[in-house]
Amino acid sequence: MTAFLENPLNHLLVAVDGSETVGYIIAYELQRPDREQSMIHLYDITVAKKHRQKGIGTALIEQLKSICSTKPMMKMFVGTNRSNEPAVGLYQKTGAVPSDDTDAVGLTWFF
């Protein structure tokens, strides 16, 4: 965790209710060799089940967007499935625009 947090290109935002962690976002700032602007990859967002539908996910994304606005940022992106309607709804609610791509495929290398 220390190494993750020490890297200024890594972002961890945590939502807390009293002494209980109720949600978090993990995001990575990706630099580009062909332009000054970076991109943010929203890698993971989680809100505890009993705390959902209370605006916590929205607040976390809005805070990440606020961080993006302080840097020369090209875009923020996230991957999910169209069938994950709660996630798609959350992302669109916070301003994300879904792609028209219906031919998307995910490929993974395992080591």
C-alpha positions in Angstrom: 0.0 0.0 0.0 2.8 2.4 0.8 4.4 2.0 -2.6 1.0 2.5 -4.3 0.3 5.7 -2.4 3.8 7.1 -2.9 3.4 7.0 -6.7 1.8 10.3 -7.7 0.2 8.7 -10.7 -1.8 6.4 -8.5 -5.1 7.6 -7.0 -7.0 6.0 -4.1 -10.0 7.8 -2.8 -11.8 6.5 0.3 -15.3 7.2 1.6 -15.7 6.9 5.3 -18.7 7.0 7.5 -17.6 7.5 11.1 -14.9 4.9 11.5 -16.2 2.6 8.8 -14.8 2.6 5.2 -17.9 2.5 3.0 -16.4 2.9 -0.5 -13.3 3.6 -2.6 -12.0 4.3 -6.0 -8.7 3.1 -7.5 -7.5 5.0 -10.6 -4.3 5.2 -12.5 -2.9 8.2 -14.4 -1.5 7.1 -17.7 1.1 9.3 -19.4 1.3 9.5 -23.2 4.6 9.8 -25.1 2.9 11.5 -28.0 1.2 14.4 -26.1 1.3 16.4 -22.9 -2.1 15.3 -21.7 -2.5 12.3 -19.5 -5.5 10.0 -19.2 -7.1 8.6 -16.0 -8.1 4.9 -16.0 -10.8 4.4 -13.3 -9.8 0.9 -12.5 -12.2 0.1 -9.6 -15.0 1.6 -7.7 -16.7 -0.2 -4.8 -19.4 0.9 -2.4 -20.5 -1.4 0.5 -23.9 -2.9 -0.2 -25.7 -1.3 2.7 -24.3 2.2 1.7 -25.4 2.1 -2.0 -27.9 4.4 -3.5 -26.8 7.2 -1.1 -24.6 9.2 -3.6 -21.3 7.8 -2.4 -20.2 6.4 -5.8 -21.2 9.7 -7.4 -19.2 11.7 -4.8 -16.1 9.5 -5.4 -16.3 9.9 -9.1 -16.9 13.7 -8.8 -13.8 13.9 -6.5 -11.7 12.0 -9.1 -13.0 14.4 -11.8 -11.9 17.3 -9.6 -8.4 15.8 -9.5 -8.4 15.5 -13.3 -9.4 19.2 -13.6 -6.1 20.2 -11.9 -4.0 18.5 -14.5 -3.7 18.6 -18.3 -6.0 15.7 -18.8 -7.2 14.3 -22.1 -9.9 12.0 -20.7 -11.0 9.6 -18.0 -12.1 6.2 -19.0 -13.5 3.0 -17.4 -14.4 -0.4 -18.8 -17.5 -2.4 -17.9 -20.2 -4.5 -19.5 -23.4 -2.9 -20.9 -25.3 -5.5 -18.8 -23.8 -4.0 -15.7 -26.7 -1.4 -15.6 -26.0 0.0 -12.2 -22.4 0.8 -13.2 -23.3 2.2 -16.6 -26.0 4.4 -14.9 -23.6 5.7 -12.3 -20.9 6.5 -15.0 -23.5 8.3 -17.2 -24.9 10.2 -14.3 -21.5 11.6 -13.7 -21.0 12.7 -17.3 -19.4 9.6 -18.9 -20.4 8.9 -22.5 -20.7 5.3 -23.5 -19.0 4.1 -26.7 -21.0 3.0 -29.7 -18.6 0.0 -30.0 -20.5 -3.3 -30.0 -17.5 -5.2 -31.1 -15.4 -4.7 -28.0 -13.3 -7.6 -26.6 -11.2 -7.9 -23.5 -7.9 -9.8 -23.7 -5.7 -10.7 -20.7 -2.2 -11.9 -20.2 -1.5 -14.0 -17.1 1.9 -14.4 -15.6 
